[in-house]
Amino acid sequence: MFTRILVIVSWIFAATLVVFAGYLGWRLLAGSQQAQASQSQIAVAQAPEQPQGEPSEPVSLPAMQLSSRVSDIYRKALSHTLIPQRPSLEVQSYTVSTGDSVFEIAYKFKIKPETLLWANYDKLNDNPDTIALGMELSIPPVDGVYYQWAKGDTVNAVAGRFEANVDDILGWSENNADLTNPTFEEGSWVMVPGGHREFRQWVIPVIPRGRAGVSKSVYGEGACEGGYEGAYGTGGFIWPAGNHTLSGNDYWSGHLGIDIAAGEGAPIYAADSGVIVFSGWATGGYGYAVVIDHGNGYQTVYAHMSQIAASCGRSVGQGGTIGYAGSTGNSTGAHLHFEVRYEGGFINPYYALPAP
């Protein structure tokens, strides 16, 4: 009896579970249908109204167009664009002013001093000391020879004379060369890029202590007769002026000395002991000059002075005053032109002088 009651209760419990599960499934299904209905109503409310009488057409996305050009990348404009400076190809004209020198003018225009001398041979005659205030100089745009074409010249001959390249002459745009007839008119000026030639040096001669026989008509009134004897040099040199800085031309092939800064009237000193073998006015642009023979193979030259304080044949000690700075001769401002010679040859004064 008890077993039968237990079976009946089990069946009732199982039936209850089945009914409860069915109820849960019905509730889930009803909720899902209600949510779908709500979403449909929202979509219908947001969709644009279709005109009555016109059937709605299916909406489709536009076709993708592929392009090799990238149009969305752009470059921002620069408000401070730098325009490159291109070198000039024309020969310029320059007027010499106070304090100018061949060396400084060449440096200013970024050419070699030799180029400046070669381009103005008719005015400077290969002598940088002949530069003068107000002089009009031609400034070539590049290093080389600015040459005035002469009768009978040929491009090959001119190129050979200045050790230049024919193609460089004909290819220089400002020469305006006719390649079908490569020649130039007599008297025209032609740029010979890269060309060079020897200098004609203008210097006070090396004058020994012995009788030199130097001509005053050639070298100037300061030329001494010679036959002197006196002090000998120590073998060491001091600066011949109070300043130890350069003012004007440096030492180079066309200027065989240095221009030392010295104000008008500043004392000039003997760089070493010796005997005066030139004292007075000198030709070649030196102005008032003094030459000292040191008796050991060395001679020193002091030029452009305003006054001379040492006469021919006088012995001077190292540091003794021999004159005063000025701007005589061919000079654009007060300074001291100083040369050092050894056994007849020129040496760079910086090699003989102590460090500034």
Buried (B, 14 or more C-beta within 10 A) or exposed (E): EEEEEEEEEEEEEEEEEEEEEEEEEEEEEEEEEEEEEEEEEEEEEEEEEEEEEEEEEEEEEEEEEEEEEEEEEEEEEEEEEEEEEEEEEEBEEBEBEEBBBBBBBBBEBEBBBBBBBBBBBEBBEBBBBBBBBEBEBBBBBBBBBBBBBEEEBEBEEBBEBBEBBBEBBBEBEEBEBEEEEEEBEEEEBBBBBBBBBEBEEBBBBBBBBEEBEBEBEEBBEBBBBBEBEBBBBBEEBBBBBBBEEBBBBBBBBBBBBBBBBBBEEBBBBBBBBBBBBBBBBBBBBBBBBBBBBBBBEBBBBBBBBBEBBBEBBBBBEBEBEBBBBBBBBBBBBBBBBBBBBBEEEBBBBBEBBEEE
